Structures are given as C-alpha cells and as structure tokens.
Amino acid sequence: MTHSFDIVKGPVADDNLYQVLVGYDTGLYDKSETIKRLKAYLLSNQISFHTEKSLNTLTYIESVLLEDKNE
C-alpha cells in the first residue's frame, strides 16, 4: 500500500481475526457467523510513523526495563 501520510493511527488485526475473514471468503462461515466471530475480537491500536518528518516530531522521555516472565 502506498500513501502520502506521515503518521497513520488505527486498529490492528491479529492472525485470528484474519482467519475469520478467510473463513468467510472461503465459505466456511456465513455472514451472521462471521459477524458473531468478529465481534468477539478486541482490536488494539497502533501508531505508524512513515516518514523522517514524522519521526522528528517524537521526543524521548524515558526507557523502562521490563522483566521477562519466562526467566
């Protein structure tokens, strides 16, 4: 996808959501089943910086070390 936006903000779909859409596209799910399954997903948001200009708007504040729960 090509566009001229510096910054794009919006919901992010995960692989599970994509599988529901594939299921609809291939006929595995009808319209009502697809809608039911799509309503079950919570989407998270992302901000995507596409240009040097957009990156220059950022200001470093701090870094935080997160613990690895697997250790």
Biopython code that builds the backbone (N, CA, C, O; Angstrom):
import numpy as np
from Bio.PDB.StructureBuilder import StructureBuilder

atoms = [
    (1, "MET", "N", (0.844, -1.168, 0.000)),
    (1, "MET", "CA", (0.000, 0.000, 0.000)),
    (1, "MET", "C", (0.897, 1.241, 0.000)),
    (1, "MET", "O", (1.848, 1.333, 0.776)),
    (2, "THR", "N", (0.591, 2.157, -0.849)),
    (2, "THR", "CA", (1.331, 3.404, -0.936)),
    (2, "THR", "C", (0.395, 4.564, -0.601)),
    (2, "THR", "O", (-0.745, 4.614, -1.063)),
    (3, "HIS", "N", (0.896, 5.492, 0.208)),
    (3, "HIS", "CA", (0.114, 6.670, 0.557)),
    (3, "HIS", "C", (1.084, 7.801, 0.868)),
    (3, "HIS", "O", (2.298, 7.600, 0.888)),
    (4, "SER", "N", (0.546, 8.983, 1.110)),
    (4, "SER", "CA", (1.396, 10.142, 1.359)),
    (4, "SER", "C", (1.297, 10.644, 2.801)),
    (4, "SER", "O", (1.697, 11.771, 3.089)),
    (5, "PHE", "N", (0.771, 9.823, 3.704)),
    (5, "PHE", "CA", (0.617, 10.234, 5.098)),
    (5, "PHE", "C", (1.926, 10.100, 5.854)),
    (5, "PHE", "O", (2.687, 9.160, 5.625)),
    (6, "ASP", "N", (2.190, 11.039, 6.756)),
    (6, "ASP", "CA", (3.364, 10.967, 7.614)),
    (6, "ASP", "C", (3.137, 9.982, 8.759)),
    (6, "ASP", "O", (4.010, 9.176, 9.083)),
    (7, "ILE", "N", (1.951, 10.059, 9.365)),
    (7, "ILE", "CA", (1.601, 9.229, 10.512)),
    (7, "ILE", "C", (0.236, 8.590, 10.260)),
    (7, "ILE", "O", (-0.691, 9.246, 9.785)),
    (8, "VAL", "N", (0.128, 7.303, 10.585)),
    (8, "VAL", "CA", (-1.140, 6.590, 10.441)),
    (8, "VAL", "C", (-1.473, 5.967, 11.789)),
    (8, "VAL", "O", (-0.632, 5.309, 12.400)),
    (9, "LYS", "N", (-2.710, 6.179, 12.252)),
    (9, "LYS", "CA", (-3.169, 5.614, 13.518)),
    (9, "LYS", "C", (-4.434, 4.817, 13.262)),
    (9, "LYS", "O", (-5.324, 5.265, 12.539)),
    (10, "GLY", "N", (-4.512, 3.630, 13.861)),
    (10, "GLY", "CA", (-5.724, 2.847, 13.682)),
    (10, "GLY", "C", (-5.619, 1.473, 14.298)),
    (10, "GLY", "O", (-4.574, 1.101, 14.832)),
    (11, "PRO", "N", (-6.707, 0.711, 14.225)),
    (11, "PRO", "CA", (-6.732, -0.620, 14.832)),
    (11, "PRO", "C", (-5.850, -1.608, 14.088)),
    (11, "PRO", "O", (-5.616, -1.486, 12.886)),
    (12, "VAL", "N", (-5.372, -2.584, 14.834)),
    (12, "VAL", "CA", (-4.521, -3.633, 14.292)),
    (12, "VAL", "C", (-5.259, -4.961, 14.438)),
    (12, "VAL", "O", (-5.742, -5.292, 15.520)),
    (13, "ALA", "N", (-5.342, -5.699, 13.373)),
    (13, "ALA", "CA", (-5.965, -7.017, 13.414)),
    (13, "ALA", "C", (-4.881, -8.071, 13.608)),
    (13, "ALA", "O", (-3.796, -7.963, 13.036)),
    (14, "ASP", "N", (-5.174, -9.092, 14.416)),
    (14, "ASP", "CA", (-4.212, -10.168, 14.590)),
    (14, "ASP", "C", (-4.520, -11.317, 13.627)),
    (14, "ASP", "O", (-5.460, -11.235, 12.836)),
    (15, "ASP", "N", (-3.732, -12.377, 13.700)),
    (15, "ASP", "CA", (-3.901, -13.509, 12.789)),
    (15, "ASP", "C", (-5.237, -14.217, 12.976)),
    (15, "ASP", "O", (-5.800, -14.739, 12.014)),
    (16, "ASN", "N", (-5.749, -14.240, 14.203)),
    (16, "ASN", "CA", (-7.038, -14.893, 14.444)),
    (16, "ASN", "C", (-8.161, -14.168, 13.714)),
    (16, "ASN", "O", (-9.051, -14.803, 13.148)),
    (17, "LEU", "N", (-8.121, -12.861, 13.725)),
    (17, "LEU", "CA", (-9.120, -12.075, 13.011)),
    (17, "LEU", "C", (-9.029, -12.346, 11.510)),
    (17, "LEU", "O", (-10.045, -12.483, 10.828)),
    (18, "TYR", "N", (-7.818, -12.420, 11.019)),
    (18, "TYR", "CA", (-7.605, -12.696, 9.601)),
    (18, "TYR", "C", (-8.190, -14.058, 9.230)),
    (18, "TYR", "O", (-8.766, -14.215, 8.154)),
    (19, "GLN", "N", (-8.045, -15.035, 10.112)),
    (19, "GLN", "CA", (-8.575, -16.376, 9.830)),
    (19, "GLN", "C", (-10.093, -16.361, 9.713)),
    (19, "GLN", "O", (-10.656, -17.109, 8.914)),
    (20, "VAL", "N", (-10.764, -15.520, 10.496)),
    (20, "VAL", "CA", (-12.220, -15.396, 10.385)),
    (20, "VAL", "C", (-12.581, -14.846, 9.007)),
    (20, "VAL", "O", (-13.517, -15.323, 8.367)),
    (21, "LEU", "N", (-11.838, -13.847, 8.558)),
    (21, "LEU", "CA", (-12.113, -13.275, 7.231)),
    (21, "LEU", "C", (-11.854, -14.289, 6.127)),
    (21, "LEU", "O", (-12.593, -14.344, 5.144)),
    (22, "VAL", "N", (-10.821, -15.081, 6.284)),
    (22, "VAL", "CA", (-10.544, -16.150, 5.306)),
    (22, "VAL", "C", (-11.673, -17.172, 5.333)),
    (22, "VAL", "O", (-12.104, -17.661, 4.289)),
    (23, "GLY", "N", (-12.151, -17.494, 6.542)),
    (23, "GLY", "CA", (-13.273, -18.437, 6.662)),
    (23, "GLY", "C", (-14.514, -17.946, 5.951)),
    (23, "GLY", "O", (-15.234, -18.735, 5.341)),
    (24, "TYR", "N", (-14.772, -16.655, 6.023)),
    (24, "TYR", "CA", (-15.916, -16.077, 5.299)),
    (24, "TYR", "C", (-15.675, -16.114, 3.797)),
    (24, "TYR", "O", (-16.554, -16.488, 3.021)),
    (25, "ASP", "N", (-14.477, -15.724, 3.405)),
    (25, "ASP", "CA", (-14.132, -15.669, 1.987)),
    (25, "ASP", "C", (-14.196, -17.045, 1.321)),
    (25, "ASP", "O", (-14.554, -17.150, 0.149)),
    (26, "THR", "N", (-13.853, -18.090, 2.057)),
    (26, "THR", "CA", (-13.847, -19.449, 1.501)),
    (26, "THR", "C", (-15.176, -20.169, 1.688)),
    (26, "THR", "O", (-15.339, -21.302, 1.235)),
    (27, "GLY", "N", (-16.140, -19.505, 2.363)),
    (27, "GLY", "CA", (-17.454, -20.107, 2.544)),
    (27, "GLY", "C", (-17.592, -20.941, 3.804)),
    (27, "GLY", "O", (-18.635, -21.558, 4.017)),
    (28, "LEU", "N", (-16.566, -20.975, 4.646)),
    (28, "LEU", "CA", (-16.636, -21.728, 5.891)),
    (28, "LEU", "C", (-17.658, -21.105, 6.837)),
    (28, "LEU", "O", (-18.386, -21.821, 7.524)),
    (29, "TYR", "N", (-17.714, -19.766, 6.876)),
    (29, "TYR", "CA", (-18.668, -19.054, 7.719)),
    (29, "TYR", "C", (-19.622, -18.244, 6.844)),
    (29, "TYR", "O", (-19.218, -17.657, 5.841)),
    (30, "ASP", "N", (-20.908, -18.223, 7.247)),
    (30, "ASP", "CA", (-21.847, -17.333, 6.573)),
    (30, "ASP", "C", (-21.734, -15.943, 7.196)),
    (30, "ASP", "O", (-20.936, -15.730, 8.109)),
    (31, "LYS", "N", (-22.525, -15.010, 6.706)),
    (31, "LYS", "CA", (-22.424, -13.617, 7.148)),
    (31, "LYS", "C", (-22.671, -13.473, 8.650)),
    (31, "LYS", "O", (-21.911, -12.787, 9.334)),
    (32, "SER", "N", (-23.719, -14.106, 9.168)),
    (32, "SER", "CA", (-24.045, -13.948, 10.589)),
    (32, "SER", "C", (-22.978, -14.581, 11.485)),
    (32, "SER", "O", (-22.640, -14.016, 12.526)),
    (33, "GLU", "N", (-22.449, -15.726, 11.106)),
    (33, "GLU", "CA", (-21.390, -16.365, 11.886)),
    (33, "GLU", "C", (-20.116, -15.528, 11.861)),
    (33, "GLU", "O", (-19.424, -15.412, 12.872)),
    (34, "THR", "N", (-19.813, -14.954, 10.719)),
    (34, "THR", "CA", (-18.624, -14.103, 10.599)),
    (34, "THR", "C", (-18.756, -12.884, 11.501)),
    (34, "THR", "O", (-17.814, -12.532, 12.212)),
    (35, "ILE", "N", (-19.914, -12.240, 11.476)),
    (35, "ILE", "CA", (-20.135, -11.063, 12.322)),
    (35, "ILE", "C", (-20.032, -11.442, 13.793)),
    (35, "ILE", "O", (-19.425, -10.713, 14.577)),
    (36, "LYS", "N", (-20.612, -12.564, 14.174)),
    (36, "LYS", "CA", (-20.540, -13.037, 15.564)),
    (36, "LYS", "C", (-19.081, -13.233, 15.985)),
    (36, "LYS", "O", (-18.687, -12.818, 17.075)),
    (37, "ARG", "N", (-18.292, -13.855, 15.134)),
    (37, "ARG", "CA", (-16.886, -14.101, 15.455)),
    (37, "ARG", "C", (-16.073, -12.805, 15.476)),
    (37, "ARG", "O", (-15.186, -12.647, 16.315)),
    (38, "LEU", "N", (-16.363, -11.890, 14.573)),
    (38, "LEU", "CA", (-15.626, -10.627, 14.535)),
    (38, "LEU", "C", (-15.905, -9.783, 15.777)),
    (38, "LEU", "O", (-15.014, -9.091, 16.269)),
    (39, "LYS", "N", (-17.129, -9.836, 16.281)),
    (39, "LYS", "CA", (-17.483, -9.054, 17.475)),
    (39, "LYS", "C", (-16.750, -9.546, 18.718)),
    (39, "LYS", "O", (-16.631, -8.809, 19.697)),
    (40, "ALA", "N", (-16.260, -10.777, 18.690)),
    (40, "ALA", "CA", (-15.577, -11.353, 19.854)),
    (40, "ALA", "C", (-14.151, -10.845, 19.997)),
    (40, "ALA", "O", (-13.548, -11.020, 21.056)),
    (41, "TYR", "N", (-13.592, -10.221, 18.964)),
    (41, "TYR", "CA", (-12.197, -9.787, 18.996)),
    (41, "TYR", "C", (-12.069, -8.350, 19.483)),
    (41, "TYR", "O", (-12.833, -7.464, 19.099)),
    (42, "LEU", "N", (-11.085, -8.155, 20.333)),
    (42, "LEU", "CA", (-10.732, -6.809, 20.769)),
    (42, "LEU", "C", (-9.546, -6.347, 19.943)),
    (42, "LEU", "O", (-8.518, -7.022, 19.897)),
    (43, "LEU", "N", (-9.681, -5.221, 19.303)),
    (43, "LEU", "CA", (-8.596, -4.695, 18.484)),
    (43, "LEU", "C", (-7.756, -3.724, 19.304)),
    (43, "LEU", "O", (-8.284, -2.938, 20.091)),
    (44, "SER", "N", (-6.469, -3.787, 19.113)),
    (44, "SER", "CA", (-5.603, -2.803, 19.742)),
    (44, "SER", "C", (-5.223, -1.765, 18.691)),
    (44, "SER", "O", (-5.324, -2.016, 17.490)),
    (45, "ASN", "N", (-4.791, -0.616, 19.150)),
    (45, "ASN", "CA", (-4.437, 0.466, 18.228)),
    (45, "ASN", "C", (-2.933, 0.561, 18.045)),
    (45, "ASN", "O", (-2.157, 0.167, 18.916)),
    (46, "GLN", "N", (-2.541, 1.084, 16.911)),
    (46, "GLN", "CA", (-1.130, 1.328, 16.638)),
    (46, "GLN", "C", (-0.969, 2.709, 16.023)),
    (46, "GLN", "O", (-1.891, 3.256, 15.419)),
    (47, "ILE", "N", (0.210, 3.248, 16.191)),
    (47, "ILE", "CA", (0.592, 4.470, 15.504)),
    (47, "ILE", "C", (1.817, 4.129, 14.682)),
    (47, "ILE", "O", (2.803, 3.612, 15.207)),
    (48, "SER", "N", (1.755, 4.416, 13.402)),
    (48, "SER", "CA", (2.833, 4.060, 12.478)),
    (48, "SER", "C", (3.419, 5.330, 11.871)),
    (48, "SER", "O", (2.708, 6.138, 11.274)),
    (49, "PHE", "N", (4.737, 5.490, 12.038)),
    (49, "PHE", "CA", (5.441, 6.666, 11.528)),
    (49, "PHE", "C", (6.087, 6.298, 10.194)),
    (49, "PHE", "O", (6.910, 5.385, 10.138)),
    (50, "HIS", "N", (5.722, 6.997, 9.125)),
    (50, "HIS", "CA", (6.116, 6.608, 7.779)),
    (50, "HIS", "C", (7.187, 7.478, 7.139)),
    (50, "HIS", "O", (7.726, 7.124, 6.090)),
    (51, "THR", "N", (7.498, 8.594, 7.749)),
    (51, "THR", "CA", (8.469, 9.498, 7.129)),
    (51, "THR", "C", (9.465, 10.005, 8.170)),
    (51, "THR", "O", (9.213, 9.949, 9.374)),
    (52, "GLU", "N", (10.571, 10.488, 7.693)),
    (52, "GLU", "CA", (11.570, 11.122, 8.562)),
    (52, "GLU", "C", (10.954, 12.322, 9.277)),
    (52, "GLU", "O", (11.232, 12.570, 10.450)),
    (53, "LYS", "N", (10.124, 13.053, 8.563)),
    (53, "LYS", "CA", (9.437, 14.213, 9.141)),
    (53, "LYS", "C", (8.616, 13.805, 10.364)),
    (53, "LYS", "O", (8.637, 14.495, 11.384)),
    (54, "SER", "N", (7.901, 12.697, 10.267)),
    (54, "SER", "CA", (7.075, 12.245, 11.393)),
    (54, "SER", "C", (7.938, 11.792, 12.568)),
    (54, "SER", "O", (7.579, 12.025, 13.723)),
    (55, "LEU", "N", (9.059, 11.156, 12.290)),
    (55, "LEU", "CA", (9.950, 10.721, 13.363)),
    (55, "LEU", "C", (10.559, 11.903, 14.106)),
    (55, "LEU", "O", (10.843, 11.813, 15.300)),
    (56, "ASN", "N", (10.754, 12.991, 13.411)),
    (56, "ASN", "CA", (11.315, 14.183, 14.040)),
    (56, "ASN", "C", (10.345, 14.858, 15.005)),
    (56, "ASN", "O", (10.745, 15.753, 15.749)),
    (57, "THR", "N", (9.076, 14.442, 15.006)),
    (57, "THR", "CA", (8.100, 15.001, 15.948)),
    (57, "THR", "C", (8.176, 14.321, 17.311)),
    (57, "THR", "O", (7.596, 14.807, 18.281)),
    (58, "LEU", "N", (8.888, 13.200, 17.386)),
    (58, "LEU", "CA", (8.978, 12.443, 18.637)),
    (58, "LEU", "C", (10.010, 13.044, 19.580)),
    (58, "LEU", "O", (11.030, 13.583, 19.151)),
    (59, "THR", "N", (9.725, 12.942, 20.860)),
    (59, "THR", "CA", (10.652, 13.394, 21.895)),
    (59, "THR", "C", (10.885, 12.246, 22.867)),
    (59, "THR", "O", (9.935, 11.703, 23.432)),
    (60, "TYR", "N", (12.151, 11.875, 23.063)),
    (60, "TYR", "CA", (12.492, 10.820, 24.014)),
    (60, "TYR", "C", (12.188, 11.296, 25.431)),
    (60, "TYR", "O", (12.571, 12.400, 25.819)),
    (61, "ILE", "N", (11.498, 10.456, 26.201)),
    (61, "ILE", "CA", (11.177, 10.797, 27.584)),
    (61, "ILE", "C", (11.924, 9.875, 28.547)),
    (61, "ILE", "O", (12.634, 10.352, 29.432)),
    (62, "GLU", "N", (11.773, 8.574, 28.385)),
    (62, "GLU", "CA", (12.439, 7.633, 29.277)),
    (62, "GLU", "C", (12.402, 6.236, 28.685)),
    (62, "GLU", "O", (11.666, 5.966, 27.735)),
    (63, "SER", "N", (13.195, 5.365, 29.252)),
    (63, "SER", "CA", (13.119, 3.949, 28.896)),
    (63, "SER", "C", (12.783, 3.167, 30.159)),
    (63, "SER", "O", (13.143, 3.565, 31.267)),
    (64, "VAL", "N", (12.093, 2.054, 29.975)),
    (64, "VAL", "CA", (11.678, 1.222, 31.102)),
    (64, "VAL", "C", (12.086, -0.207, 30.806)),
    (64, "VAL", "O", (11.768, -0.739, 29.742)),
    (65, "LEU", "N", (12.787, -0.829, 31.737)),
    (65, "LEU", "CA", (13.201, -2.213, 31.586)),
    (65, "LEU", "C", (12.067, -3.108, 32.061)),
    (65, "LEU", "O", (11.628, -2.998, 33.206)),
    (66, "LEU", "N", (11.589, -3.995, 31.189)),
    (66, "LEU", "CA", (10.511, -4.919, 31.529)),
    (66, "LEU", "C", (11.113, -6.271, 31.874)),
    (66, "LEU", "O", (12.076, -6.706, 31.242)),
    (67, "GLU", "N", (10.564, -6.921, 32.854)),
    (67, "GLU", "CA", (11.040, -8.246, 33.245)),
    (67, "GLU", "C", (10.495, -9.291, 32.295)),
    (67, "GLU", "O", (9.367, -9.187, 31.813)),
    (68, "ASP", "N", (11.311, -10.302, 32.032)),
    (68, "ASP", "CA", (10.878, -11.428, 31.222)),
    (68, "ASP", "C", (10.229, -12.442, 32.165)),
    (68, "ASP", "O", (10.912, -12.997, 33.026)),
    (69, "LYS", "N", (8.932, -12.695, 32.023)),
    (69, "LYS", "CA", (8.218, -13.601, 32.923)),
    (69, "LYS", "C", (8.651, -15.049, 32.732)),
    (69, "LYS", "O", (8.340, -15.897, 33.568)),
    (70, "ASN", "N", (9.369, -15.351, 31.639)),
    (70, "ASN", "CA", (9.825, -16.701, 31.384)),
    (70, "ASN", "C", (11.122, -17.029, 32.114)),
    (70, "ASN", "O", (11.549, -18.183, 32.124)),
    (71, "GLU", "N", (11.741, -16.046, 32.715)),
    (71, "GLU", "CA", (13.018, -16.286, 33.411)),
    (71, "GLU", "C", (12.785, -16.662, 34.847)),
    (71, "GLU", "O", (13.741, -16.900, 35.586)),
]
sb = StructureBuilder()
sb.init_structure("model")
sb.init_model(0)
sb.init_chain("A")
sb.init_seg("    ")
for serial, (resi, resn, name, xyz) in enumerate(atoms, 1):
    if name == "N":
        sb.init_residue(resn, " ", resi, " ")
    sb.init_atom(name, np.array(xyz, "f"), 0.0, 1.0, " ", f" {name:<3s}", serial, name[0])
structure = sb.get_structure()
